[in-house]
Amino acid sequence: MLLKEKNIIIAGGTSGIGLAAVHFFIEQGANVVSIGKTSDENLPHANAKLQWLFGDLRKEETIQQAIKICLEHYKTIDGLLHIAGGSGRTFGDGPLHELTEEGWEKTWQLNATSTMLSNKAIINVMMHQHHAGSIVNISSVLASHPSPHYFTTHAYAASKAAILGLSSSVECLSRE
């Protein structure tokens, strides 16, 4: 088993790729704390290998609560998969000439800010655990290869590019 007894927090693990990761990680032996916006009756029940937390990852207290759950149930944290994020179209994201300030700010909160908050919190825990761990941040192909014909959401593309920049700069810091 690839992840036997690894304790992993998945930010954005209640739907789509994040939920698929929850199932795969558990199948590979991991203990998982999965964070999502809302509960769904179709989600698997919490058990010894899986804990759920429903909250807003744009708020620091959500990741802090997930850390608390992980440490209470599993004693350490070995990794973070941050896949949470989303489109800001409903807030006013779109092509630059139509992009609203609210669309820009809320899209950045959904994607870049939530990633920064989860990474910062996990790194602080890992530094005090005195053993290595892994952080994986999921971005979007639109961060580096815009597709204006299909996706003209410029705040989304910029916020996903910020995740790549954050991940690269933190990786360089961890080598020092």
N, CA, C and O of each residue as an XYZ file, in Angstrom:
704
protein
N       0.832     -1.182      0.000
C       0.000      0.000      0.000
C       0.875      1.243      0.000
O       1.731      1.424      0.866
N       0.649      2.062     -0.955
C       1.462      3.247     -1.193
C       1.442      4.246     -0.035
O       2.469      4.854      0.269
N       0.300      4.422      0.610
C       0.161      5.448      1.650
C      -0.165      4.864      3.022
O      -0.825      5.510      3.837
N       0.289      3.668      3.267
C      -0.039      2.980      4.512
C       0.304      3.833      5.726
O       1.447      4.249      5.914
N      -0.715      4.081      6.543
C      -0.614      4.834      7.791
C      -0.135      6.280      7.619
O       0.342      6.888      8.578
N      -0.255      6.832      6.414
C       0.031      8.258      6.207
C      -1.235      9.028      6.553
O      -2.340      8.588      6.237
N      -1.076     10.164      7.196
C      -2.190     10.987      7.651
C      -2.257     12.235      6.782
O      -1.365     13.083      6.818
N      -3.325     12.332      6.003
C      -3.392     13.350      4.959
C      -4.677     14.167      5.089
O      -5.759     13.629      5.326
N      -4.527     15.472      4.928
C      -5.666     16.374      4.856
C      -5.919     16.684      3.384
O      -4.995     17.028      2.646
N      -7.165     16.561      2.969
C      -7.539     16.895      1.593
C      -8.476     18.095      1.647
O      -9.609     17.992      2.118
N      -7.993     19.225      1.163
C      -8.787     20.451      1.103
C      -9.525     20.453     -0.229
O      -8.920     20.586     -1.293
N     -10.842     20.302     -0.150
C     -11.651     20.203     -1.362
C     -12.001     18.764     -1.681
O     -12.099     18.394     -2.851
N     -12.189     17.951     -0.662
C     -12.375     16.515     -0.852
C     -13.798     16.015     -0.764
O     -14.013     14.861     -0.394
N     -14.783     16.844     -1.092
C     -16.164     16.364     -1.009
C     -16.845     16.224     -2.366
O     -18.020     15.867     -2.438
N     -16.111     16.505     -3.441
C     -16.695     16.331     -4.770
C     -15.586     16.183     -5.802
O     -14.422     16.476     -5.529
N     -15.958     15.732     -6.970
C     -15.057     15.676     -8.109
C     -13.751     14.958     -7.854
O     -13.721     13.888     -7.247
N     -12.667     15.560     -8.327
C     -11.330     14.970     -8.210
C     -10.938     14.815     -6.742
O     -10.298     13.831     -6.373
N     -11.313     15.770     -5.911
C     -10.980     15.696     -4.485
C     -11.608     14.487     -3.815
O     -10.944     13.806     -3.033
N     -12.868     14.207     -4.101
C     -13.533     13.038     -3.532
C     -12.924     11.755     -4.077
O     -12.780     10.775     -3.346
N     -12.567     11.754     -5.352
C     -11.885     10.584     -5.921
C     -10.553     10.356     -5.211
O     -10.164      9.212     -4.975
N      -9.855     11.436     -4.869
C      -8.587     11.317     -4.127
C      -8.827     10.740     -2.737
O      -8.036      9.925     -2.263
N      -9.907     11.152     -2.080
C     -10.239     10.600     -0.761
C     -10.356      9.080     -0.860
O      -9.746      8.354     -0.075
N     -11.132      8.606     -1.817
C     -11.326      7.162     -1.985
C     -10.001      6.451     -2.294
O      -9.709      5.400     -1.725
N      -9.207      7.030     -3.194
C      -7.935      6.411     -3.579
C      -6.955      6.385     -2.408
O      -6.313      5.365     -2.162
N      -6.837      7.492     -1.691
C      -5.894      7.555     -0.576
C      -6.245      6.522      0.491
O      -5.359      5.857      1.028
N      -7.521      6.386      0.795
C      -7.942      5.392      1.782
C      -7.658      3.982      1.262
O      -7.186      3.126      2.010
N      -7.942      3.747      0.002
C      -7.647      2.443     -0.615
C      -6.163      2.112     -0.526
O      -5.784      0.945     -0.432
N      -5.315      3.160     -0.557
C      -3.865      2.983     -0.485
C      -3.338      3.003      0.951
O      -2.126      3.036      1.167
N      -4.248      2.983      1.935
C      -3.847      2.838      3.323
C      -3.788      4.104      4.151
O      -3.449      4.040      5.332
N      -4.108      5.256      3.573
C      -4.009      6.520      4.300
C      -5.176      6.726      5.256
O      -6.259      6.168      5.083
N      -4.922      7.537      6.258
C      -5.961      8.110      7.107
C      -6.216      9.506      6.559
O      -5.266     10.240      6.284
N      -7.478      9.887      6.394
C      -7.810     11.130      5.695
C      -8.753     12.001      6.511
O      -9.723     11.527      7.103
N      -8.434     13.296      6.523
C      -9.380     14.319      6.964
C      -9.730     15.098      5.707
O      -8.869     15.730      5.096
N     -11.002     15.047      5.326
C     -11.460     15.683      4.103
C     -12.280     16.915      4.423
O     -13.205     16.868      5.234
N     -11.933     18.022      3.777
C     -12.611     19.292      3.999
C     -13.419     19.651      2.757
O     -12.925     19.552      1.634
N     -14.658     20.066      2.967
C     -15.496     20.526      1.866
C     -16.477     21.572      2.343
O     -16.630     21.805      3.542
N     -17.142     22.199      1.386
C     -18.082     23.265      1.729
C     -19.335     22.755      2.415
O     -19.769     23.316      3.422
N     -19.908     21.711      1.885
C     -21.164     21.209      2.450
C     -21.162     19.696      2.460
O     -20.478     19.054      1.663
N     -21.933     19.139      3.371
C     -22.043     17.687      3.432
C     -23.018     17.214      2.369
O     -23.882     17.968      1.920
N     -22.875     15.995      1.986
C     -23.737     15.375      0.986
C     -24.118     14.008      1.518
O     -23.269     13.272      2.021
N     -25.363     13.675      1.410
C     -25.826     12.388      1.933
C     -25.159     11.206      1.247
O     -25.186     10.096      1.777
N     -24.563     11.419      0.083
C     -23.908     10.324     -0.640
C     -22.441     10.133     -0.246
O     -21.783      9.218     -0.740
N     -21.932     10.981      0.632
C     -20.543     10.826      1.070
C     -20.433      9.622      1.996
O     -21.372      9.321      2.734
N     -19.297      8.932      1.965
C     -19.111      7.811      2.895
C     -19.144      8.300      4.340
O     -18.784      9.442      4.626
N     -19.572      7.441      5.230
C     -19.623      7.803      6.650
C     -18.214      7.896      7.219
O     -17.307      7.176      6.800
N     -18.051      8.790      8.177
C     -16.778      8.898      8.883
C     -16.498      7.572      9.580
O     -17.413      6.882     10.029
N     -15.221      7.233      9.658
C     -14.812      5.995     10.317
C     -13.369      6.161     10.786
O     -12.845      7.275     10.784
N     -12.736      5.093     11.179
C     -11.364      5.177     11.695
C     -10.380      5.725     10.665
O      -9.368      6.315     11.043
N     -10.651      5.543      9.375
C      -9.748      5.994      8.313
C     -10.154      7.339      7.702
O      -9.388      7.921      6.933
N     -11.351      7.839      8.034
C     -11.877      9.021      7.358
C     -12.653      9.915      8.316
O     -13.565      9.473      9.015
N     -12.262     11.185      8.328
C     -12.968     12.206      9.101
C     -13.382     13.320      8.140
O     -12.649     13.648      7.207
N     -14.549     13.891      8.372
C     -15.057     14.976      7.535
C     -15.060     16.290      8.304
O     -15.273     16.314      9.516
N     -14.823     17.382      7.584
C     -14.986     18.720      8.113
C     -15.640     19.556      7.023
O     -15.178     19.577      5.883
N     -16.705     20.236      7.378
C     -17.397     21.084      6.417
C     -17.213     22.531      6.835
O     -17.599     22.930      7.933
N     -16.614     23.316      5.938
C     -16.335     24.700      6.256
C     -15.793     25.440      5.051
O     -15.668     24.875      3.964
N     -15.476     26.691      5.249
C     -15.020     27.596      4.209
C     -13.503     27.730      4.285
O     -12.981     28.294      5.247
N     -12.801     27.224      3.295
C     -11.334     27.264      3.300
C     -10.761     28.656      3.071
O      -9.546     28.841      3.141
N     -11.611     29.632      2.800
C     -11.145     31.015      2.712
C     -10.962     31.608      4.101
O     -10.480     32.731      4.250
N     -11.348     30.846      5.110
C     -11.214     31.286      6.502
C     -10.188     30.396      7.196
O     -10.277     29.169      7.148
N      -9.223     31.026      7.834
C      -8.115     30.306      8.462
C      -8.585     29.287      9.498
O      -7.954     28.243      9.667
N      -9.674     29.575     10.186
C     -10.143     28.651     11.223
C     -10.563     27.290     10.656
O     -10.560     26.294     11.379
N     -10.920     27.241      9.383
C     -11.321     25.954      8.798
C     -10.136     25.000      8.722
O     -10.246     23.847      9.138
N      -9.009     25.461      8.198
C      -7.839     24.576      8.116
C      -7.313     24.279      9.518
O      -6.814     23.181      9.766
N      -7.415     25.235     10.435
C      -6.970     24.974     11.804
C      -7.823     23.881     12.448
O      -7.304     23.044     13.187
N      -9.115     23.884     12.175
C      -9.990     22.835     12.703
C      -9.637     21.480     12.091
O      -9.654     20.468     12.791
N      -9.319     21.446     10.806
C      -8.920     20.192     10.153
C      -7.625     19.657     10.770
O      -7.493     18.454     10.997
N      -6.693     20.533     11.034
C      -5.437     20.129     11.675
C      -5.729     19.527     13.047
O      -5.189     18.479     13.402
N      -6.579     20.191     13.807
C      -6.942     19.696     15.135
C      -7.562     18.300     15.035
O      -7.204     17.413     15.811
N      -8.467     18.097     14.112
C      -9.101     16.783     13.920
C      -8.052     15.737     13.563
O      -8.047     14.640     14.123
N      -7.160     16.079     12.625
C      -6.134     15.129     12.186
C      -5.215     14.747     13.343
O      -4.909     13.569     13.528
N      -4.779     15.721     14.109
C      -3.877     15.426     15.224
C      -4.579     14.644     16.334
O      -3.971     13.767     16.947
N      -5.839     14.949     16.599
C      -6.581     14.205     17.619
C      -6.791     12.748     17.225
O      -6.676     11.855     18.065
N      -7.095     12.506     15.960
C      -7.389     11.153     15.509
C      -6.147     10.360     15.116
O      -6.078      9.153     15.349
N      -5.158     11.042     14.516
C      -4.035     10.321     13.914
C      -2.660     10.713     14.454
O      -1.665     10.080     14.101
N      -2.582     11.728     15.289
C      -1.365     12.149     16.019
C      -0.362     12.966     15.202
O       0.338     13.801     15.775
N      -0.268     12.760     13.901
C       0.663     13.525     13.061
C      -0.028     13.883     11.744
O      -1.115     13.394     11.439
N       0.632     14.747     10.976
C       0.173     15.076      9.620
C       1.329     14.796      8.674
O       2.432     15.316      8.846
N       1.062     13.968      7.676
C       2.094     13.616      6.697
C       1.927     14.345      5.370
O       2.865     14.417      4.576
N       0.736     14.886      5.127
C       0.556     15.539      3.848
C      -0.714     16.342      3.740
O      -1.658     16.184      4.514
N      -0.701     17.215      2.744
C      -1.850     18.034      2.376
C      -2.028     17.944      0.876
O      -1.072     18.124      0.121
N      -3.228     17.671      0.445
C      -3.613     17.815     -0.960
C      -4.605     18.963     -0.996
O      -5.712     18.848     -0.472
N      -4.212     20.073     -1.615
C      -5.126     21.215     -1.733
C      -5.655     21.253     -3.158
O      -4.944     21.611     -4.096
N      -6.920     20.874     -3.297
C      -7.567     20.885     -4.604
C      -8.753     21.840     -4.616
O      -9.364     22.062     -5.661
N      -9.079     22.405     -3.455
C     -10.226     23.305     -3.341
C     -10.024     24.554     -4.195
O      -8.900     25.005     -4.413
N     -11.109     25.084     -4.657
C     -11.087     26.311     -5.445
C     -12.334     26.359     -6.298
O     -13.240     25.539     -6.147
N     -12.369     27.310     -7.179
C     -13.529     27.365     -8.041
C     -13.572     28.591     -8.917
O     -12.711     29.468     -8.862
N     -14.598     28.616     -9.718
C     -14.846     29.710    -10.641
C     -15.441     30.896     -9.912
O     -16.178     30.735     -8.939
N     -15.124     32.065    -10.379
C     -15.700     33.269     -9.813
C     -16.712     33.928    -10.734
O     -17.037     35.102    -10.560
N     -17.212     33.188    -11.707
C     -18.166     33.774    -12.672
C     -19.369     34.396    -11.980
O     -19.824     35.471    -12.371
N     -19.886     33.728    -10.956
C     -21.080     34.255    -10.288
C     -20.787     35.560     -9.539
O     -21.712     36.297     -9.197
N     -19.513     35.844     -9.285
C     -19.129     37.074     -8.590
C     -18.721     38.178     -9.556
O     -18.548     39.323     -9.138
N     -18.564     37.862    -10.833
C     -18.173     38.869    -11.808
C     -16.861     38.604    -12.505
O     -16.321     39.504    -13.149
N     -16.320     37.382    -12.399
C     -15.122     37.034    -13.165
C     -15.537     36.881    -14.626
O     -16.670     36.510    -14.932
N     -14.615     37.169    -15.497
C     -14.875     37.063    -16.927
C     -13.721     37.651    -17.694
O     -12.612     37.754    -17.168
N     -13.965     38.043    -18.940
C     -12.896     38.684    -19.706
C     -12.518     40.015    -19.050
O     -13.350     40.670    -18.423
N     -11.279     40.394    -19.203
C     -10.741     41.551    -18.494
C     -11.610     42.799    -18.656
O     -11.811     43.534    -17.690
N     -12.114     43.043    -19.828
C     -12.899     44.264    -20.043
C     -14.263     44.220    -19.349
O     -14.943     45.243    -19.271
N     -14.673     43.052    -18.843
C     -15.936     42.919    -18.123
C     -15.734     42.520    -16.659
O     -16.690     42.516    -15.884
N     -14.523     42.191    -16.281
C     -14.190     41.718    -14.941
C     -14.497     42.780    -13.894
O     -14.103     43.938    -14.030
N     -15.210     42.367    -12.845
C     -15.514     43.301    -11.761
C     -14.480     43.152    -10.649
O     -13.805     42.128    -10.540
N     -14.371     44.184     -9.835
C     -13.450     44.116     -8.704
C     -13.875     42.997     -7.751
O     -13.025     42.268     -7.239
N     -15.172     42.855     -7.510
C     -15.660     41.776     -6.657
C     -15.324     40.409     -7.266
O     -14.917     39.493     -6.552
N     -15.493     40.278     -8.574
C     -15.144     39.025     -9.243
C     -13.679     38.682     -9.074
O     -13.332     37.527     -8.829
N     -12.819     39.680     -9.203
C     -11.379     39.488     -9.017
C     -11.075     39.028     -7.593
O     -10.416     38.008     -7.392
N     -11.555     39.780     -6.612
C     -11.229     39.508     -5.213
C     -11.777     38.169     -4.741
O     -11.058     37.406     -4.095
N     -13.021     37.870     -5.046
C     -13.608     36.619     -4.565
C     -12.992     35.403     -5.260
O     -12.843     34.352     -4.637
N     -12.638     35.529     -6.524
C     -11.984     34.425     -7.232
C     -10.602     34.173     -6.635
O     -10.196     33.021     -6.477
N      -9.879     35.239     -6.305
C      -8.574     35.081     -5.665
C      -8.715     34.451     -4.289
O      -7.884     33.628     -3.903
N      -9.739     34.813     -3.548
C      -9.973     34.196     -2.239
C     -10.245     32.702     -2.386
O      -9.699     31.892     -1.637
N     -11.087     32.338     -3.347
C     -11.425     30.927     -3.561
C     -10.202     30.083     -3.899
O     -10.080     28.945     -3.446
N      -9.311     30.637     -4.686
C      -8.196     29.853     -5.223
C      -6.868     30.143     -4.531
O      -6.327     29.270     -3.851
N      -6.346     31.325     -4.688
C      -5.000     31.630     -4.171
C      -4.969     31.781     -2.651
O      -4.090     31.223     -1.994
N      -5.913     32.525     -2.089
C      -5.891     32.754     -0.642
C      -6.129     31.465      0.123
O      -5.440     31.201      1.109
N      -7.087     30.655     -0.307
C      -7.351     29.396      0.402
C      -6.138     28.477      0.348
O      -5.847     27.781      1.321
N      -5.433     28.467     -0.766
C      -4.227     27.651     -0.894
C      -3.134     28.151      0.045
O      -2.489     27.358      0.731
N      -2.929     29.463      0.075
C      -1.918     30.037      0.965
C      -2.224     29.702      2.418
O      -1.328     29.307      3.163
N      -3.484     29.855      2.830
C      -3.851     29.599      4.223
C      -3.616     28.144      4.611
O      -3.090     27.866      5.688
N      -4.004     27.218      3.740
C      -3.820     25.795      4.076
C      -2.339     25.431      4.102
O      -1.896     24.710      4.996
N      -1.575     25.919      3.140
C      -0.139     25.618      3.086
C       0.592     26.180      4.293
O       1.414     25.494      4.899
N       0.296     27.427      4.644
C       0.931     28.071      5.797
C       0.657     27.287      7.077
O       1.565     27.041      7.872
N      -0.594     26.900      7.268
C      -0.963     26.180      8.493
C      -0.285     24.815      8.558
O       0.217     24.424      9.612
N      -0.266     24.090      7.449
C       0.336     22.753      7.430
C       1.849     22.847      7.616
O       2.434     22.044      8.343
N       2.479     23.811      6.973
C       3.936     23.961      7.135
C       4.282     24.239      8.587
O       5.259     23.697      9.102
N       3.496     25.074      9.254
C       3.750     25.353     10.670
C       3.671     24.089     11.512
O       4.481     23.900     12.420
N       2.714     23.229     11.227
C       2.606     21.958     11.961
C       3.795     21.062     11.635
O       4.417     20.504     12.539
N       4.113     20.921     10.360
C       5.201     20.029      9.951
C       6.549     20.466     10.520
O       7.378     19.623     10.860
N       6.772     21.755     10.625
C       8.038     22.247     11.181
C       8.188     21.839     12.644
O       9.305     21.621     13.113
N       7.090     21.734     13.358
C       7.136     21.355     14.770
C       7.071     19.848     14.988
O       7.373     19.374     16.083
N       6.685     19.093     13.976
C       6.647     17.629     14.096
C       8.024     17.017     13.934
O       8.269     15.906     14.403
N       8.921     17.725     13.279
C      10.290     17.264     13.054
C      10.355     16.009     12.194
O      11.246     15.178     12.367
N       9.420     15.875     11.275
C       9.563     14.859     10.234
C       8.958     15.376      8.943
O       8.045     16.202      8.958
N       9.460     14.895      7.855
C       9.086     15.400      6.537
C       7.635     15.087      6.204
O       7.043     14.134      6.710
N       7.102     15.904      5.357
C       5.757     15.702      4.842
C       5.689     16.264      3.436
O       6.666     16.807      2.921
N       4.536     16.127      2.830
C       4.362     16.592      1.455
C       3.132     17.480      1.340
O       2.114     17.260      1.996
N       3.256     18.490      0.485
C       2.126     19.343      0.138
C       1.994     19.304     -1.375
O       2.956     19.537     -2.107
N       0.786     19.004     -1.829
C       0.491     18.998     -3.254
C      -0.653     19.978     -3.489
O      -1.745     19.820     -2.942
N      -0.387     20.988     -4.306
C      -1.398     21.972     -4.667
C      -1.823     21.738     -6.109
O      -0.985     21.623     -7.003
N      -3.125     21.669     -6.325
C      -3.646     21.473     -7.673
C      -4.057     22.837     -8.225
O      -4.786     23.589     -7.577
N      -3.585     23.139     -9.414
C      -3.890     24.401    -10.065
C      -4.822     24.124    -11.250
O      -5.812     23.407    -11.106
N      -4.515     24.677    -12.390
C      -5.316     24.478    -13.597
C      -4.439     24.689    -14.814
O      -3.504     25.489    -14.781
N      -4.731     23.986    -15.870
C      -4.016     24.188    -17.124
C      -4.198     25.630    -17.604
O      -3.352     26.154    -18.328
N      -5.292     26.268    -17.206
C      -5.531     27.659    -17.614
C      -4.520     28.622    -17.007
O      -4.396     29.755    -17.471
N      -3.796     28.194    -15.980
C      -2.779     29.044    -15.366
C      -1.651     29.356    -16.331
O      -1.073     30.442    -16.287
N      -1.339     28.420    -17.193
C      -0.222     28.624    -18.118
C      -0.623     28.549    -19.594
O       0.146     28.954    -20.465
N      -1.814     28.036    -19.875
C      -2.284     27.914    -21.257
C      -3.727     28.402    -21.357
O      -4.660     27.599    -21.405
N      -3.905     29.725    -21.387
C      -5.264     30.254    -21.462
C      -6.008     29.741    -22.689
O      -5.404     29.431    -23.716
N      -7.299     29.659    -22.566
C      -8.150     29.201    -23.659
C      -9.282     30.206    -23.840
O     -10.416     29.940    -23.441
N      -8.985     31.354    -24.436
C      -9.974     32.422    -24.500
C     -11.245     32.048    -25.258
O     -12.304     32.623    -25.007
N     -11.154     31.112    -26.161
C     -12.346     30.711    -26.909
C     -13.364     30.025    -26.001
O     -14.571     30.184    -26.186
N     -12.878     29.263    -25.021
C     -13.770     28.500    -24.143
C     -13.879     29.085    -22.741
O     -14.953     29.054    -22.141
N     -12.788     29.615    -22.215
C     -12.758     30.097    -20.835
C     -12.184     31.507    -20.787
O     -10.966     31.684    -20.827
N     -13.032     32.486    -20.702
C     -12.538     33.853    -20.573
C     -12.803     34.328    -19.147
O     -13.563     35.267    -18.906
N     -12.154     33.649    -18.227
C     -12.238     34.018    -16.813
C     -10.832     34.375    -16.361
O     -10.070     33.526    -15.898
N     -10.509     35.657    -16.509
C      -9.138     36.087    -16.293
C      -8.730     36.090    -14.823
O      -7.561     35.847    -14.521
N      -9.637     36.351    -13.914
C      -9.279     36.265    -12.493
C      -8.976     34.814    -12.126
O      -8.047     34.548    -11.363
N      -9.750     33.880    -12.662
C      -9.524     32.453    -12.400
C      -8.140     32.048    -12.892
O      -7.374     31.438    -12.145
N      -7.809     32.380    -14.139
C      -6.504     32.007    -14.692
C      -5.369     32.621    -13.880
O      -4.378     31.948    -13.594
N      -5.505     33.888    -13.508
C      -4.450     34.559    -12.726
C      -4.318     33.942    -11.336
O      -3.203     33.766    -10.846
N      -5.441     33.609    -10.695
C      -5.366     33.033     -9.347
C      -4.785     31.629     -9.370
O      -4.096     31.227     -8.432
N      -5.055     30.887    -10.424
C      -4.465     29.549    -10.552
C      -2.969     29.646    -10.862
O      -2.191     28.800    -10.423
N      -2.564     30.676    -11.619
C      -1.124     30.904    -11.848
C      -0.434     31.272    -10.543
O       0.725     30.913    -10.334
N      -1.128     31.981     -9.669
C      -0.559     32.329     -8.362
C      -0.267     31.078     -7.544
O       0.715     31.039     -6.802
N      -1.106     30.059     -7.670
C      -0.863     28.799     -6.960
C       0.442     28.167     -7.430
O       1.205     27.639     -6.622
N       0.698     28.220     -8.729
C       1.970     27.696     -9.259
C       3.148     28.487     -8.693
O       4.153     27.901     -8.291
N       3.029     29.806     -8.663
C       4.107     30.643     -8.119
C       4.332     30.390     -6.640
O       5.475     30.288     -6.194
N       3.255     30.287     -5.879
C       3.380     29.991     -4.450
C       4.057     28.643     -4.239
O       4.973     28.522     -3.426
N       3.608     27.643     -4.965
C       4.172     26.294     -4.816
C       5.655     26.269     -5.162
O       6.447     25.639     -4.461
N       6.031     26.946     -6.229
C       7.442     26.994     -6.629
C       8.292     27.712     -5.592
O       9.389     27.259     -5.266
N       7.795     28.821     -5.075
C       8.599     29.575     -4.111
C       8.718     28.840     -2.783
O       9.766     28.907     -2.141
N       7.680     28.147     -2.359
C       7.748     27.374     -1.120
C       8.677     26.184     -1.310
O       9.420     25.830     -0.395
N       8.648     25.568     -2.470
C       9.552     24.438     -2.739
C      10.995     24.892     -2.647
O      11.830     24.188     -2.080
N      11.302     26.054     -3.194
C      12.668     26.570     -3.108
C      13.056     26.862     -1.671
O      14.194     26.616     -1.270
N      12.116     27.386     -0.890
C      12.374     27.685      0.519
C      12.681     26.416      1.298
O      13.543     26.421      2.176
N      11.980     25.325      0.985
C      12.176     24.084      1.733
C      13.534     23.439      1.471
O      13.951     22.556      2.221
N      14.221     23.863      0.427
C      15.543     23.308      0.121
C      16.652     24.031      0.864
O      17.785     23.553      0.921
N      16.322     25.191      1.436
C      17.379     25.988      2.103
C      17.838     25.357      3.385
O      18.713     25.897      4.060
